[in-house]
Amino acid sequence: MLSRVYSAAACGIDPVLVDCEVDSRKGLPSQTIVGLPDAVVKESKERVISAIRNSGFKVPMDKTLTINLAPAEIKKVGAYYDLPISIGVLVSTGQVQIKLEDSFLMIGELGLDGAVKPVNGVLLFSILAKEQGIKHVFVPEKNAQEASLVDGVSVIGVRSLAQVIYILGSGELDVYQRKENIKRVKSTTLDLSEVKGQEFAKRAVEISAAGGHNLFLLGPPGCGKSMISKRLPSILPELTSEEVLDVIKIHSVSGKTKRGVVVQDRPFRSPHHTISYAGLIGGTANSRPGEVSLAHKGVLFLDEIPEFSRKALESLRQPMEDGTVTVSRALNSFVYPASFILVASANPCPCGFATHPTVPCKCSTHHKQIYLRKLSGPLIDRFDLIVDLKPVSEDDLLSKEKTESSEAIRQRVEKARLKQLERFQNSDITLNSEMTDADITEHCEIEENTREFIRKAIRRYALSGRALNRIMKVSRTIADLDNSQNISLAHVLESFHFRRNQVGNA
């Protein structure tokens, strides 16, 4: 007898419908799984057999079971298929009859006692069910809240195999209700008002947040580089409903979601400099998203960026430019979203005191050059804002005067972003940092005196085309913060001031 149960597979962050087919026939007792299963899927035979027995059912000893996970060309990874395989076996052997008339999809790992354990990526499968017109999704109870974020799909959170069998046989649905249970919490309590001095750097952070511009902070130890960077998320607007789903999809596949909580602030990822190329970009053993994708719609902070490997840093160039990253392996190739603000910090030399006004530097000229030249010119070109910080003065350190709060700055950032949404309402982009050459030509009109200044700057500083475009993008953002329709010479001058000292003259 043949049975069929719908399940799903995650190809990157793209879900694919999987038919779990089970065929039983008389013969020697055996169970064979086909359809490109990985080791975890192959091991599901043992989990399924024990779960069925401990749930009060039998695995016939005179049956040969063939389990097919279609489509066969897609590699099946993980313990998602334990639950659909067990239901398929019970239906195929005539022990269970399904009276639930509507279509359904199910995923879940089984314990040996028949308990249904949580898995990663359930949000993707709810989205798939909605796209395919499948009415019900059976998921582990601990995953039900995440799965219910998708409207239009009834989510049935289950605790055990026996409960699933009862629901299928009786047709009595216990649909998970999510509206009263979802918690939206702030992920950070840091505030820019805690930073003493460094008004120039704070201004750069505001511009970065308003237009989505990449930021580089250079300065001696203790001047506030990390402190300022970690407070950038506090002035970013909250995620929209669509962005929340985009972010949770990536974190769900990676197993990074917190059950019962939906974070409303944007991601902030700060990997250690020993991170591997695959850990940063993605493409570990199971082609999981890397840090650049986990920072999607948020901030990727690389503290002491010269300490990162050259290979890892150069791999950032494509996602910084395109907002996506392609992870290719022998059997598959996935495209992950990676639209983030890159914030990097560095000391000016190995000892850190090359630009300190009072502490002498202990590094030779040769060592200074080698240290910052780990960063290539094309990579530096992709930073819109480069800030050279100095040590905080005694007066600022001892001052009790309160500086501007993150909330006040966030309000200006939100207004600037609203202007950008209006500007690009008929386009695929939403931020000034994403403008193409054609967009710059259309939205960055400048006066003749400003154009003449730019000509002189190009000749004097040998600006590349990319560097010039980034100056114009930042100028557009500064004008938006100034609530100005046109870009003035003052806006261009401020933008240029953030790039005139290229890091290490890379």
Secondary structure, DSSP 4 states (H G I P E B T S, - for coil): -EEEEEEEEEETTEEEEEEEEEEEEESSSEEEEESSB-HHHHTHHHHHHHHHHHTT----TTEEEEEEEESTTSPB-SSTTHHHHHHHHHHHTTS------S-EEE--EE-TTSBEEP-S-HHHHHHHHHHHT--EEEEEGGGHHHHTTSTT-EEEEESBHHHHHHHHHH----PPP-TTT-EEE-S----GGGS-S-HHHHHHHHHHHHHT--EEEE--TTSSHHHHHTTGGGGSPPPPHHHHHHHHHHHHHTT-PPTTEEE-SPPEE---TT--HHHHHB-STT--B-HHHHTTTSEEEETTGGGS-HHHHHTTHHHHHHSEEEEE-SS-EEEEE---EEEEEE-SSSSS-TT-SSSPP---HHHHHHHHTTS-HHHHHT-SEEEE--PPPHHHHH-------HHHHHHHHHHHHHHHHHHTTTSS--SGGG--HHHHHHH--B-HHHHHHHHHHHHHHT--HHHHHHHHHHHHHHHHHTT-SSB-HHHHHHHHHTTSS-GGG-
